[in-house]
Amino acid sequence: MENQELKAMISLLDDSDSGIYSHIEEKLVGLGKPVIPLLEDAWSNAFDPVLQQRIATIVHKIQFDGLLEDFKLWIHTAEDDLLQGAMLVARYQYPEMDQDKIRQFIAQLKKDIWLELNDSMTALEQVHVLNHFFFTQHGFTGNTTNYHAPQNSYINCVIETKKGNPLALSTIYMLVCRSLGIPVYGVNLPEHFVLTYLEVKEEEEGNTGRPLFYINPFSKGAVFGKEDIDQFVKKLDIEPQRSHYYPCSHRDMVLRMLRNLSFSYNKLGDTEKVDEIGRMIALFTGGEKD
């Protein structure tokens, strides 16, 4: 379809006939991402708030449909890429965020830390260096004053504000560790999220191995042991499970990010966002919604 035809179609979006609007909306959404620049141009030149709102709604639908497809692809082909999964979550609210900027930040943090590491360091000494750069130099901290804010789950916001929830802080910390070859992985505790440093033997691969100790990025990298998890689980009055002590998958981490977001928006009363995030969660749980 030629640009002139598209522009003519977009100009009809302010039609008072809801049937005409619905038909045009369906056509434009079906055309997908290539039509977004024309819609954004029309939005910037529109003076009618109704027209602007309708254009914004269509752009969001196109972007959200694209996000669902990218999530499907990640789940089936790229779930080992935790950073990509975290950025997909952030794209829900920030579809045009600078992903290269996020990758560059993590790469620079890796470089800064790598210069201070050496092969003779113990696991605890490595974590001490990591904590110094992450929490002292860069000032990352848990957002205790606004714990349930959605921004605490978006990796771009956490990098910018240096504040986040346990899962987001753990994700960034873990990404840096893995880029350095340090065997730190996520542990999907109930009502909390922490990291574990694994003792990995040469013949072992991936996140197998014995947990040496645990790290709590929400508490500035505090190190603790298995007995502390024992006590934590006991306080929650639940039966201890292997998943409380051993690493979870990247898929589990991204799914929990989405569930955290759903909870955050539910507390804000934003039912539209809760419904949309529910569609993303359904992709992970096998209950895909149309």
Secondary structure, 3 states (H helix, E strand, C coil): CCHHHHHHHHHHHHCCCHHHHHHHHHHHHHHCHHHHHHHHHHHHCCCCHHHHHHHHHHHHHHHHHHHHHHHHHHHHHHCCCHHHHHHHHHHCCCCCCCHHHHHHHHHHHHHHHHCCCCCCCCHHHHHHHHHHHHHHHCCCEECCCCCCCHHHHCHHHHHHHCEECHHHHHHHHHHHHHHCCCCEEEECCCCCCEEEEEECCCCCCCCCCEEEEEEEHHHCCEEECHHHHHHHHHHCCCCCCHHHCCCCCHHHHHHHHHHHHHHHHHHHCCHHHHHHHHHHHHHHHCCCCC
